[in-house]
Amino acid sequence: MTDAWYVDDRCTNCDVARQLAPSLIAEAGGRSEIVRQPRDAAEERLLHAAAFACPTRSIRHPARRLDPELDPFPMRLGDTDVLLCGHNSQHTAGATSYLLRRPGGTQLMVDTPRWSEPLAARYEALGPVTDVLLTHRDHAAHGRRYADRFGARLWIHEGDLDAAPDADRVLRGTESAEITDGVYAHPLPGHTRGSVLYVADERYCFSGDSFYWSRTTGDIEVADSVTWYSIEELAASLARTAVGLRFEWLLPGHGDRMHLPAADMAERVRRLAERTRELRPRPVDFTAVRW
């Protein structure tokens, strides 16, 4: 097939493309694979979105280059105030980053895409970015460059401060802190010592790598195989935080996103805290994780 989309051997199985084009891309043999070719212009756009998000640029077509006019990012998530930044970075293990629109036209960036001046200009064209919020050390790679470019404040928790030692705002301890009106940081040590949840308007939860929606179980899960710091601490964090946590949208760095009623999400987080308490430390899997 000389005129067919394919995934090259640089794929790291990060799942980003499968989230954006699930009808066209699936997992096979520990990596993503095109399972069928696009049938119309709408499906062609899905593949372009996946290709522009892919951190290794592994989604390719032998006969043509990606069309910049079909780059959809930043891409609004449904009818929300959240946009996907796209252009995921290899330096953050392909993590998804987000823009959160605020009243008055300002924006917050949660974690960061790959660094690019043209990308920064594109994001800023939607409105001033006042804050760059890092969920934890694994996603800190481009934080300072974006914050400096935007003239924004860079946030991180003290537990992961060595990953962003020049941060402008340092979250401390386990008490929740207000970032700006309606946006709160909830320290959640576990995945790393300095992991943080950012919750906006009791609607959006940016969970970093602390928990995510699993297609496999159809529920919220923790990735205990890549809990770098302590699964016991993560269980304690969830037990402490779950009581007052309310949101409708789960927006992780890795793993699927999900929208459910707030009461449903709250009950699922409560049950997650109970399940996590039963987990025991296990060797960290440095090769792969199935989100």
N, C-alpha and C positions, 0 to 999 in steps of 0.2 A: 504494500500500500504506500505509494509514493506521495500521495496527497492527503495524508491523514495526520491528525494530531497524535502526539505520543508523549510519554514521560521518560526523560533520559535517566541515566544511571547515577546522576548526582542527587536524586531524591533521597531525603532523610526520613521519610515517613512521618512528617510533622502533622499531617491531617488537615492543614489549612485549605488545600485545594478541594478536598472531599467535602468540607463544610460549605464551600461556596458553590460547588457544582455536583451535588450528591447523585444526581441522575446520570452523570456522565463519567464520574471518576470514583473508583472504589479501591479498597486495599487488596493487594494480591502479592503473596510472597514477601511480605515485610516492606512493601513500598506502595505508592499510589500507581494506578494504571488507568488509562482511558478504556472504559468498558464499551462505549459506543461513540460514534462521531455525531456532532451536532446536526440536527435536522432542519433548523431554521435560524433566522437571525437572532432570536431570543436566546437560543442555546449557544450560539456562537459568542454572544456577549457573556454568558456564564463562564465559558472557557477562558475568555479574555480576562475576566475578573480573577479567576483562579490563577491564571498565568502571571498577572501583575502582582498578586499577593504572594506567590510562591517565593520563599526566601532564597532558593537555589536556582530560580529561573529554569526549572526542570520541565515545565509544560511547554512544548514546542510544536512547531509545524515546519516540515521540511521545505515547503515552497514559499513561505513568506515570513516576514518579521511581524512582531506584535505591532498593531496599529495604535499609536498613542492616543488617537481620537476615541478609541474604545476602552481607555483606562477609566474605570468608573470611580476611582477613589479621589477624595474621601466619599464614601458611599453611605447614605442614610440607612439606618436599620429600621425598616418598617415605618411606622408613624411616630417614632420616638424622637428624643432630643439627642440621640447618640449617632455618631458616624464611625464607620470602620475606616481606619487610616490606610489599610492595605499595605503593600510594599513591606511585608514582614522581613525582619532582619535575621541573618544567620547568627549574629552576635547575641541575640536573645533567644536562641533555639527556635526561631520562627514564631515567636509569640505574637498574638494579636494585640494591637494597640487601638485606642479609641479617642475620639474627640467628643466632649460633652458640651453641648450648647447651653448657655446660661441666660437668664433674663438680662436684657440690655445688649445682647449681641456678643458678649465675651464667651470664651471657650476655656475648658480645661483639657489637657492631654493626659491620658492615663497610659503609662508605659509608652514606648516609642517605636515607630517604624525604623527602617534603615535610614541612616543620615543622608540627606540630599538637600542642597540649597533650593533647587526647584520644587521639591516636595514641600519644604518648609514654607515657601512662598504660596504654594497652592493651599495649604492648610490655613495660613494666616489670612488669605483673601476672604475667608468666610467670617472673619472677626478676630479681634485681638485674643491671643492665648495668654492668660494671666498666670497659670500655674501648670507645672509638669509634675504629675503624681506618680512616683515609682512604687509599685506594689511590693517589690523585694529585689534582692541583689542580682538575680538572674536576668532581670530586665532593665538594668541600669546603664547599659553600654552607651546609649546615645543621649542620655538625659541632659547632661551639661551642655552639649552642643545645641540641642533644641531650645533649652531654657535661655541660653545666651542669645540665640537668634531671635527669639520672641520677646526678650526682655522680661521673661517670666521667672517666677520663684520655683526652685526645684526642691521637692519634698522627698524624704526617705526616713525610715525608722532608724533609731540609734543602733539597733541590733545588726543592721546591714550597712552601717555608715562607712565602713572601709571600702564599699563598692561605689560610693559617691561622697568622698570626704569633703568636697566643696559644696555640698547641698546648702541651700539658703534657709530651709526650714527642716528641723530635725524633730520627729515625733519620738516621744519617750514613754517608757513604761507600758502599761496595758490599758490605760484609760483612754476613752474615745476623745477625739479632738475635732473641733470644727475647722474646716478648711476655708469655707466661705458660706454664705447663707444657703442652708439646706444641704450642704455637702459635708459628710463626716468621715473621718478616718478611724477605723477600728483595728488596733494592733491585734494580730493573730499569729503569734509565734508558733512554729511547727514545721511547715515546709522549709522555711529558713528562720533564723532567730529574729529577723526583722520583718517578717511578712505582715502585710496590711491589707484590710478590705477598705474600699472606698464606697460609701453608699450615698446616693443623691436622691433627695426628695422622697425617701422611702419607696423609691420606684426602681432605681438601678443599682445593682451590686457588682462592682468591679472586683473580682475575687483573686486576680493574679493566678497563682498556681495552688492556692489553698484548697479550693474545691471547684468542681466543674460538673456539667451535665454529661452523663454517659449515655451514648446510644445503645450500648450493650445492655445495661441494666434498666434504662428508662428512669433514672433517678439521679439525684445529686450524690457525687462520690468524692472521696479524697484519693490521691495517687500515692498510696503508702510506699510503692516501690521506688519513688523518687522524693521521699520526704527526707531532705538533707539534714535537718536539725534534729527533730524528735517527734515521733508519732505520739508519745505520751503528752508532750507539750501541746501538740495540735488538738488532741482530745480535750485537754483542759481548756484550751482557748475556745473551742467550739462550745463547750458546756457553759463557759462564762458569757459568751457573746450571743448565743442562740436565743436566749430569753427575750431580748429586746430588738432583735434584728428583723426588720421588715423591708421587703423589696418584691418586685414583680418580675424584673428582668435579671437573670444570672448571666454575667458577661465576664468569662474567664480569659486568662492569657492563653491557655491551652485547653482543648476540649470544646465540646459543643456549647452554644448559647441556648437559653430557653426562656420563654415567657409563660408565666402561670399566675393565677390570682395570688395575692400576697398571703392569704391565709394558708393556701396550699404550700407555698414556698416555706413559710414559717414552720409548718408541720414537718416538711421534709428535712429542713435543717435540724430540727429537734431530734428526729430519728437518726440523722447522720451523726450527731454528737454521741448518741447512744451506741451506734455501731462502731464508731472510731474508738470509743473507750475500750472495746473488746479486742482491738488490734494490738499486736505485739511488734517490737522492732524486727525488721528483716533486712537482709543485705540490700543495699541500694543497687538498682539495675542501671548501670551507666550506658547501656547499649540502646534501650528502647523503652517506650511506655505506650500502652494502648489507651488513648484517651476515649 
